[in-house]
C-alpha cells in the first residue's frame, strides 16, 4: 500500500501502524499525538490497510488538543481511582486552558491536590499504553454498572450502536467518545490548581506547548459557571441522560418553561440594577453566537418595565469599509479585530446622541462592504439609555471618551454546564458553533461547510480580542439554555450529515454529529413551547423582537 504525508510517499506492508509510517516518512516527532486520515482520526498504533494520506496531529491542531485533553483526563481518573477508589468524580466546565474537576462528596485541599498531581506524574513517567478494544453495548453497560457509573449506564442504554471503542490503562476501562494518544507518556505537560473544593486540570499553553498554561483567576467568569451549575441542581439536570428522562416522562415542555423563567428573572435583575444606578450607556459584548442581539432586545423590554426607555445600536454598523478592513496573517479580512470598527465615528455619534443632538446612524451593508445612511436621523429622549451591542464592548478602547460613571458593562456568553456523563463535558464552543451553523444556514445563506471553515479564525479572534477583556464587565450573563442541544440537533443534524467525506470540514462535522447522537429526539410540537423572545430564537428563527 502507498502512504503519503505532505510531499512524501512510500510503500508499506499492509497492517503497518500509523506511527511507523510517519516515522519512515520523516513526519513523526515527539509532539505527534495521532494523524488525520481523510476525514477521520487514526491513532498512532492503528494498523493501516489501504492507500491513504496522513496528516500529523499535534497540540497546535484543534483535534490534537482534544486528543491530549481526553488522554490526560484518563490519567487523572486513573490517579483518582488509585487514591479515592470509591469516590464519584465529576469533570465540569472549562477554565481557561483547563477544566474544573471536583469530587462531589468530599472537599479537596492543597495537600490532596499535590498528592493527586504526584500520582498523575508517576503514571505519565511509567508511559503506560492505552489499549483499545471493541465492546458490545451490553458488555459496556454491565461493566459500568458494576463500577457504579450509573451516568454512563443511562447514557449508553439510549444509544442504538451495537458496539463501542473502550480504552484500558492499568486495569481501568473508560469510554471517552473519541481517539486517544498511544500511551500516558504523551501527556506529561500539565499542572493542577486548587479551586473551590476541587481543582483545575491545566493543559499546555497555546503559545508554549512545553509547559502548562498559567492559571488566571477570573472570579466573574467562575461566578457565572457556579450560577449555571446551581440552575442545573434546581432543574435536576446535569447529564444528557436526564434529558431523556424529562422527555420520556412528558416533562420537557415544563423544563423549557423553567429555563426561560430563570433567564427572564436574571435579565430583569440586571435591568433593575441599571435603572437604580441611572446608567446611560450599556455596553453588551460577547463571543460569536452568544446571543448578544436578542439579549440586548430583551434587556430593553425589561428596562421599560422599570420605567426606563432605551435605544439599541449594533457596533457592526460602524465597520470600516471592506477595502480598508485589516488583514489577518492568512491574508483574509479580519472582521474580529477592534480596528475593523471605526471607533472614532462611533464615539462621535454616541457623544452627540448623549448631548441631545439628532444623529444620522449608519447601516453596514455586508453585501457591498460599505456603510449606508438610509434611515432618518435619531435622537435620545431625556433619560433614555443607549444599549451598544458588539463583540468588542468590553475593550477599553470602546469606552474611551465616555463618562465612566454612566457606563454599565455586560458580558454574555453561552456557558454550557450540561455533561454527556460525569467524565465527559460538552464544550461551550461546540454549542456556540452549532448555534452559528444553524443561524448562518437559515438567515445568512452560508453552507455548514462554510461556517465550519470560518470557525477557527473566529475562535482565534475571540481568544485575542474578546475573552481577554471579559472580567472588565460589571455583570456576566449566561445565555446557555439547558434544553437547547436537542433543539439544535433537530436543525443541524441533517445539515452536518450532508458534508462529504472528502471535505476539509468533514472531521469537525463528524465530531459534532457524535455529540448530537447522544441527544434525545424531540417532537416537533415541543418547538411551540419556545417563546418568541427566547435567546434560542436568534438562531433557530421565530424571534419577534424586531417585528412591529
C-alpha positions in Angstrom: 0.0 0.0 0.0 1.1 3.6 -0.7 1.1 6.1 2.2 1.6 9.8 1.7 2.4 12.5 4.1 3.0 16.1 3.0 5.1 15.9 -0.2 6.5 12.4 0.5 5.2 8.9 -0.2 6.4 5.3 0.3 5.2 1.8 0.0 4.4 -0.1 3.2 3.2 -3.6 4.1 -0.5 -3.9 4.8 -1.0 -3.6 8.6 1.9 -1.2 9.3 0.9 1.1 12.2 0.5 4.8 11.7 3.5 5.5 13.9 5.9 3.5 11.7 4.5 5.1 8.5 5.0 8.6 9.9 8.5 7.7 11.1 9.7 6.4 7.8 8.2 9.4 6.0 10.1 11.8 8.3 6.9 13.2 9.8 7.0 11.8 13.3 8.3 13.9 16.2 7.8 14.0 19.9 4.8 16.3 19.6 2.8 14.0 17.3 -0.3 12.7 19.1 -2.2 11.0 16.2 -2.8 11.5 12.5 -5.7 12.6 10.3 -6.6 10.1 7.6 -9.0 11.7 5.3 -11.9 12.8 7.5 -11.1 10.6 10.5 -8.5 10.3 13.2 -6.0 7.5 13.1 -4.3 6.7 16.4 -0.6 6.0 16.3 -1.0 2.3 17.0 -3.7 1.8 14.4 -2.7 -0.6 11.5 -3.3 0.8 8.0 -4.7 -1.5 5.3 -5.4 0.9 2.4 -3.6 3.6 0.5 -4.1 6.9 2.2 -2.7 10.3 3.1 -1.7 11.1 6.7 -1.5 14.5 8.3 0.1 14.5 11.8 -1.9 16.0 14.6 -0.3 17.9 17.5 -1.4 20.3 20.2 -1.4 23.0 17.5 -4.5 21.4 15.9 -7.9 21.6 17.4 -8.4 17.8 17.1 -4.9 17.3 18.6 -5.8 19.4 21.7 -8.9 17.3 22.2 -6.9 14.1 22.0 -4.5 15.4 24.5 -7.1 16.5 27.0 -9.0 13.2 26.6 -5.9 11.2 27.4 -4.9 13.5 30.2 -8.3 13.1 31.7 -7.8 9.3 31.6 -4.5 9.7 33.5 -6.3 11.9 36.1 -9.2 9.5 36.6 -6.7 6.6 37.0 -4.8 8.6 39.6 -8.0 9.4 41.5 -9.1 5.8 41.3 -5.8 4.8 43.0 -6.2 7.5 45.7 -10.0 7.7 46.1 -11.3 4.3 44.8 -14.9 4.7 45.9 -15.5 8.4 45.2 -17.5 9.9 42.4 -15.5 12.2 40.1 -17.2 14.9 38.0 -15.3 16.8 35.2 -17.2 20.1 34.7 -16.6 23.3 32.9 -13.6 24.8 31.1 -11.4 27.3 33.0 -9.0 29.0 30.5 -6.7 26.3 29.3 -8.0 23.8 31.8 -11.1 22.0 33.2 -12.6 22.2 36.7 -12.8 18.8 38.5 -14.5 18.0 41.8 -15.3 15.0 43.9 -19.0 15.8 44.9 -18.9 14.2 48.3 -15.5 15.5 49.6 -13.7 18.8 49.6 -10.1 18.6 48.4 -7.4 20.7 50.0 -4.0 21.7 48.8 -2.2 18.7 50.2 -4.7 16.4 48.5 -4.2 18.1 45.2 -0.4 17.8 45.5 -0.9 14.1 46.1 -3.1 13.8 43.0 -0.6 15.6 40.8 2.3 13.5 42.1 0.3 10.3 41.3 -0.5 11.6 37.8 3.2 12.4 37.2 4.1 8.9 38.3 1.6 7.4 35.8 2.9 9.5 32.9 6.5 8.6 33.7 5.6 4.9 33.5 4.4 5.6 29.9 1.7 3.0 30.3 -0.1 2.0 27.0 -3.7 2.8 26.2 -5.3 -0.4 24.9 -8.3 -0.1 22.7 -10.9 -2.8 22.2 -14.4 -3.0 20.8 -17.0 -3.9 23.4 -20.6 -4.7 22.8 -23.1 -2.2 24.2 -24.4 -4.8 26.7 -20.9 -5.6 27.9 -20.0 -1.9 28.3 -23.3 -1.2 30.2 -22.6 -4.2 32.5 -19.1 -3.1 33.2 -20.1 0.5 34.1 -23.0 -0.8 36.2 -20.5 -2.9 38.2 -18.3 0.3 38.6 -21.4 2.2 39.9 -21.1 4.7 37.0 -24.8 5.0 36.5 -24.4 8.1 34.4 -22.7 6.1 31.7 -25.1 3.2 32.1 -28.1 5.5 31.4 -26.4 7.3 28.5 -25.3 4.1 26.7 -28.6 2.5 27.2 -30.2 5.1 24.9 -27.7 4.5 22.1 -28.5 2.1 19.3 -24.9 1.4 18.4 -24.2 -2.3 19.0 -20.5 -1.7 20.0 -18.2 0.9 21.4 -14.5 1.6 21.5 -13.3 1.1 25.1 -9.9 2.0 26.4 -7.9 0.4 29.2 -4.9 1.5 31.1 -3.5 -0.2 34.2 -6.7 -2.3 34.6 -9.2 0.6 34.3 -11.5 0.8 31.4 -13.1 4.0 30.2 -15.3 5.3 27.3 -14.2 8.8 26.1 -16.1 9.4 22.8 -13.0 9.9 20.8 -9.4 9.0 19.9 -6.6 8.7 22.5 -2.8 9.0 22.5 -0.7 5.8 22.4 0.3 5.9 26.0 0.4 8.0 29.2 3.9 9.3 28.4 2.4 11.6 25.7 0.6 13.8 28.2 3.4 14.9 30.6 2.7 18.7 30.3 0.0 19.7 32.9 -0.4 21.1 36.3 -3.2 21.3 39.0 -4.6 24.3 40.8 -6.8 24.3 43.9 -10.2 25.8 43.3 -13.4 25.8 45.3 -13.0 22.4 47.0 -11.8 20.9 43.7 -9.1 21.6 41.3 -8.4 22.9 37.8 -6.5 20.4 35.5 -4.4 22.8 33.4 -3.3 21.9 29.9 -0.4 23.2 27.9 -0.3 26.9 26.9 -1.5 27.7 23.4 1.7 29.5 22.6 4.2 27.4 24.5 3.4 23.7 24.3 6.3 22.7 26.6 4.7 24.0 29.8 1.3 24.2 31.3 -0.6 27.4 30.9 -0.6 29.7 33.9 -3.9 29.8 35.8 -5.6 33.1 35.5 -8.2 33.7 38.3 -11.4 35.1 36.7 -13.9 35.5 39.6 -16.8 36.9 37.5 -16.4 34.1 34.9 -16.4 31.5 37.6 -19.4 33.0 39.4 -21.5 32.6 36.2 -20.5 29.0 35.9 -21.4 28.5 39.5 -24.8 30.0 38.9 -25.3 27.8 35.9 -24.3 24.7 38.0 -26.8 25.8 40.6 -29.5 26.1 38.0 -28.7 22.5 37.0 -29.4 21.5 40.5 -32.7 23.4 40.6 -33.7 21.7 37.3 -32.3 18.3 38.4 -30.4 18.0 35.1 -26.6 17.5 35.0 -26.1 14.9 32.3 -27.7 14.1 28.9 -29.4 11.1 30.3 -31.5 13.4 32.5 -32.9 15.0 29.3 -34.1 11.5 28.1 -35.9 11.2 31.4 -37.6 14.5 31.0 -38.7 13.6 27.5 -39.9 10.2 28.4 -41.9 11.5 31.4 -43.5 14.2 29.4 -41.8 17.0 31.4 -39.6 18.5 28.6 -42.1 21.3 28.0 -42.0 22.4 31.6 -38.2 22.1 31.5 -38.3 24.7 28.7 -40.6 27.0 30.8 -38.4 26.9 33.9 -35.2 27.5 31.8 -36.8 30.6 30.3 -38.1 31.8 33.6 -34.6 31.7 35.1 -33.3 33.7 32.1 -36.1 36.3 32.5 -35.5 36.7 36.2 -31.8 37.2 35.7 -32.3 39.8 32.9 -34.8 41.6 35.0 -32.3 41.8 37.9 -29.7 43.4 35.5 -32.3 45.9 34.2 -33.3 46.8 37.8 -29.6 47.5 38.6 -29.2 49.7 35.5 -32.3 51.7 36.4 -31.3 52.1 40.1 -27.8 53.3 39.1 -29.1 55.6 36.4 -26.6 54.4 33.8 -26.9 56.0 30.3 -24.6 53.7 28.3 -24.9 49.9 28.4 -22.2 48.0 26.6 -23.1 44.5 25.7 -20.3 42.2 24.5 -19.6 38.5 24.0 -18.2 36.0 21.6 -19.8 34.8 18.4 -23.3 33.2 18.7 -23.6 34.1 22.4 -27.0 35.7 21.8 -25.9 39.4 22.2 -28.6 40.8 19.8 -31.5 39.1 21.4 -30.2 39.7 24.9 -29.9 43.4 24.1 -33.5 43.4 22.9 -34.8 41.6 25.9 -32.9 43.9 28.2 -34.6 46.9 26.5 -38.0 45.3 27.3 -37.1 44.7 31.0 -35.7 48.2 31.3 -39.0 49.6 30.1 -40.8 47.5 32.7 -38.7 49.5 35.2 -39.8 52.8 33.6 -36.6 53.3 31.5 -36.7 53.8 27.8 -33.7 52.6 25.7 -32.3 52.6 22.1 -30.2 49.8 20.7 -27.4 50.1 18.3 -25.0 47.5 16.9 -21.3 48.2 16.6 -21.3 46.1 13.4 -22.8 49.1 11.6 -19.6 51.0 12.3 -17.4 48.5 10.5 -14.9 50.3 8.2 -15.4 49.8 4.5 -14.3 46.4 3.3 -11.4 47.7 1.1 -9.8 49.2 4.3 -10.5 46.2 6.5 -7.4 44.9 8.4 -6.0 41.7 7.1 -5.1 38.7 9.2 -2.0 36.5 9.0 -3.7 34.3 6.4 -4.4 37.2 4.1 -8.2 37.3 4.7 -10.1 40.3 6.0 -10.2 40.3 9.8 -13.6 41.3 11.0 -12.8 40.2 14.5 -10.1 42.8 15.2 -11.0 46.1 17.0 -9.5 48.0 14.1 -12.3 46.7 11.9 -14.6 49.1 13.7 -14.5 52.9 13.1 -14.2 53.8 16.7 -13.7 57.5 16.1 -17.0 57.7 14.3 -18.7 55.5 16.8 -17.5 57.7 19.7 -18.6 60.9 17.9 -22.1 59.6 17.1 -22.6 58.3 20.7 -21.4 61.5 22.3 -23.7 63.6 20.0 -26.6 61.4 21.0 -25.9 61.8 24.7 -25.8 65.6 24.2 -29.3 65.5 22.7 -28.4 66.0 19.1 -30.0 64.4 16.1 -27.6 61.9 14.5 -27.7 60.0 11.2 -26.7 56.5 12.2 -25.1 54.1 9.6 -26.1 50.7 8.5 -23.4 48.4 7.3 -24.2 46.6 4.0 -22.4 43.2 4.3 -23.0 42.6 0.6 -21.3 45.7 -0.7 -18.9 46.1 2.3 -19.9 49.8 2.7 -21.8 51.9 5.2 -25.1 53.3 4.2 -27.4 56.1 5.6 -30.9 55.1 4.6 -32.8 56.0 7.8 -33.9 59.3 9.3 -31.7 60.9 11.9 -32.5 59.9 15.5 -32.1 61.4 19.0 -32.3 60.2 22.5 -35.2 61.3 24.8 -34.3 62.6 28.2 -33.2 59.7 30.4 -33.2 57.2 27.6 -30.5 54.5 27.8 -28.3 53.7 24.9 -27.6 50.0 24.5 -24.5 49.4 22.4 -24.0 45.7 21.3 -20.9 44.3 19.8 -18.1 41.8 20.3 -15.6 44.4 21.4 -17.9 46.1 24.0 -15.5 45.2 26.9 -12.4 46.6 25.1 -11.2 49.7 26.9 -10.9 51.5 23.6 -14.6 51.4 23.1 -15.4 53.2 26.3 -12.6 55.8 25.9 -14.0 59.3 25.9 -17.3 58.4 27.6 -18.1 59.4 31.3 -17.1 56.2 33.2 -19.9 56.7 35.9 -22.5 56.5 33.1 -21.3 53.1 31.7 -22.6 49.7 32.6 -20.8 46.7 31.0 -22.4 43.3 30.4 -20.6 40.3 29.1 -22.8 37.5 27.7 -21.7 34.0 26.6 -23.2 30.5 26.3 -21.5 28.6 29.2 -22.9 25.1 29.0 -22.9 23.1 32.2 -24.6 20.0 30.8 -22.3 17.0 30.5 -22.6 13.8 28.4 -21.7 12.0 31.6 -19.7 12.7 34.8 -16.4 12.3 33.0 -17.2 13.9 29.6 -18.2 17.6 29.4 -19.9 19.3 26.4 -17.7 22.1 25.2 -19.3 25.5 25.2 -17.5 26.3 22.0 -19.3 23.4 20.3 -22.7 24.7 21.4 -21.9 28.1 20.0 -20.7 26.6 16.8 -24.0 24.7 16.4 -25.9 27.9 17.1 -23.9 29.7 14.4 -24.2 26.9 11.9 -28.0 26.9 12.2 -28.3 30.7 12.0 -25.8 31.0 9.1 -27.7 28.5 7.1 -31.2 29.7 7.9 -30.7 33.5 7.7 -27.4 34.3 6.0 -27.2 31.8 3.2 -23.9 30.1 4.4 -23.5 26.4 4.0 -22.5 24.3 7.1 -19.1 23.7 5.5 -18.5 27.5 5.1 -19.4 28.1 8.8 -17.1 25.3 9.9 -14.2 26.6 7.7 -14.5 30.1 9.2 -14.8 28.9 12.8 -11.0 28.5 13.6 -10.4 32.2 12.6 -13.4 33.3 14.7 -12.0 31.4 17.7 -8.5 32.9 17.3 -10.1 36.4 17.3 -12.2 35.6 20.4 -9.2 34.5 22.4 -7.2 37.5 21.4 -9.8 40.3 21.5 -12.8 39.2 23.5 -12.2 36.8 26.3 -9.1 38.8 27.4 -11.4 41.6 28.5 -14.4 39.7 29.9 -13.5 40.5 33.5 -14.0 44.2 32.7 -17.7 43.5 32.9 -19.9 44.8 35.7 -22.0 41.7 35.3 -21.9 38.5 33.2 -25.0 36.7 31.8 -25.0 33.1 30.7 -27.2 32.7 27.6 -27.0 28.9 27.6 -30.2 27.0 27.9 -30.1 23.5 29.2 -32.7 22.3 26.8 -31.1 23.7 23.6 -29.0 20.9 22.4 -31.9 18.6 21.5 -33.4 21.5 19.7 -30.2 22.4 17.8 -29.9 18.7 16.9 -33.3 19.0 15.1 -32.0 21.9 13.0 -28.4 20.9 12.4 -28.1 17.2 12.3 -29.1 16.6 8.6 -27.1 19.7 7.5 -23.9 18.2 9.1 -24.6 14.8 7.5 -24.5 16.3 4.1 -20.8 17.3 4.4 -19.0 14.8 2.2 -16.1 12.6 3.5 -13.6 14.4 1.2 -14.4 17.8 2.6 -11.8 19.5 4.8 -14.7 20.2 7.2 -15.7 16.5 7.5 -13.7 15.9 10.7 -15.3 18.7 12.7 -18.7 17.8 11.3 -18.3 14.2 12.5 -17.2 15.4 15.9 -20.4 17.5 16.3 -22.5 14.6 14.9 -21.1 12.3 17.5 -22.2 14.7 20.3 -25.6 15.1 18.8 -26.1 11.3 18.5 -26.3 11.3 22.3 -29.1 13.8 22.4 -32.8 12.7 22.6 -35.0 13.3 19.6 -37.7 15.9 20.5 -41.1 16.0 18.9 -41.7 19.0 16.5 -44.6 20.2 18.6 -42.2 21.0 21.5 -40.8 23.9 19.4 -44.1 25.7 20.1 -43.1 25.9 23.8 -40.0 28.0 23.0 -41.2 31.6 23.5 -40.7 34.2 20.7 -38.3 36.2 22.9 -36.1 33.2 23.8 -32.4 33.7 23.2 -32.5 30.5 21.2 -34.9 32.1 18.7 -32.0 34.2 17.5 -30.6 31.1 15.9 -33.5 28.8 15.0 -35.8 31.6 13.9 -39.1 32.9 15.2 -37.8 35.8 17.2 -40.4 38.7 17.3 -38.2 41.4 18.8 -37.8 43.3 15.6 -41.4 43.0 14.5 -43.7 46.0 14.6 
